[in-house]
Amino acid sequence: MAPSRPLAVVLALVLAGPAAAGCHHEDTATARAGAAALVAQVPLTGPGFPPDAATARARLAALKVERGRNWQTYRREEFGRYWSDETDAVGGRNGCDTRDDVLRRDLTELREGDRNRCVVLSGVLLDPYTGKRLPYTYRRASQIQTDHVVALGAAWRAGAYAWTPQRRLEYANDLDVLLAVDKQTNQDKGSRTADKWRPPRRAYWCEYARRYTGIKAKYALSVTGPEKRALQEMLAGCPQ
């Protein structure tokens, strides 16, 4: 991750401590407070996301229906090799790693770093896909992964192959596209679309379809016929 330039300067002062550039304790404390304020002011969810069921149904009806294309040319690197804060996507340019932003948003019982609010020291994920309660502790192996709800490979086949590299980087780091989920379930899902995979926890199907459809509409991605029917079925099960 590479913070934007103004924030990078602030974070450098925070991490370097009082010795940097002749700073006094007060300067370091001020810089740390400034960095924390910048982290706090960037929303971790886009306005109106995910859409409600009625809005999702309307947006689904407007999506282009076509077969996936260029599946054979997909490579993960087309969306950037690493997480990046250098995008205008939701959560971008706040100085934090994208994965840390997802953890800060999705975990409960959250404990953040004192010196760096980007860092999540511990928390608990109530996994939306399975209902499992998954603990998280910084620097320890975790059963939590970050999932692209509409997988990168699926997005590629639905139109992302024609995007600019920056647009793909934005998609890969957009917090509206991402969820913290159970590692094994995420691996089982892979790049499968909604007609080929649904969350094991049926109670999450409505929100899954709302998020999935919201992402497709936000990025003007197409759907296949079976994919559209699967989303319609899940949205039909949403509470009225």
Sequence and secondary structure as in RCSB ss.txt:
>XXXX:A:sequence
MAPSRPLAVVLALVLAGPAAAGCHHEDTATARAGAAALVAQVPLTGPGFPPDAATARARLAALKVERGRNWQTYR
REEFGRYWSDETDAVGGRNGCDTRDDVLRRDLTELREGDRNRCVVLSGVLLDPYTGKRLPYTYRRASQIQTDHVV
ALGAAWRAGAYAWTPQRRLEYANDLDVLLAVDKQTNQDKGSRTADKWRPPRRAYWCEYARRYTGIKAKYALSVTG
PEKRALQEMLAGCPQ
>XXXX:A:secstr
    HHHHHHHHHHHH TTGGG  HHHHHHHHHHHHHHHHHS SS TT S  HHHHHHHHHHS B     GGG  
GGGG SS  S SSSTTTTSSS HHHHHHHHH EEEEE SS TT EEEEEEE TTT  EEEEETTS  SEEEEESS
 HHHHHHTTGGGS HHHHHHHHH GGGEEEEEHHHHHHHTT  TTT   S GGGHHHHHHHHHHHHHHTT  B H
HHHHHHHHHHHTS  
